[in-house]
Amino acid sequence: MELEPLFEITAEVAPPIVISDTPDGTRVIVHITGGKFEGARLKGTLLASGGDWFLMRADGVGVIDVRLALQTDDGENIYMTYTGRGRMGATGLTGISTAPTFAASTKGKYAWLNSVQAFAEGETTLTGVKYKLYVRK
């Protein structure tokens, strides 16, 4: 499969809400406080409106479950959601892989995103997380 870049995204997050020792593992709820995204076809900011309902399983695998809102630099709002996996390392979550999808206005200039299945690789940062998103050529 040949991929091309869609955009890079950096999210800033609030301190986590940790619920330890659930039957499924440790639940960590992380709210998004802001951020930015930029690519060849769109760019803008992350609205302080979403979060990750992350689950750290006993086997060291982190299960990612994110919903967030993007606002393009020309004022369009786009809903983005993704799930994925990563592994807990000494410096945080590593080897993050996700599969983002989008919901945009069917009457707007970003309606093309409604049919996109993106692929992303990411890493944690000191203040949040960053990803590189790709789509099929």
SULJO-V172095 format. One line per field, one symbol per residue. ss: DSSP state (~ for helix, > for strand, _ for the rest). A space follows every 10 residues. Layout:
ss: ???
//
This chain:
ss: __>>>>>>>> >>>___>>>> >>__>>>>>> >>>>>>>>__ __>>>>____ >>>>>>____ >>>>>>>>>> >>____>>>> >>>>>>>>>_ _>>>>>>>__ >>>_______ ~~~~~___>> >>>>___>>> >>>>>>_
//
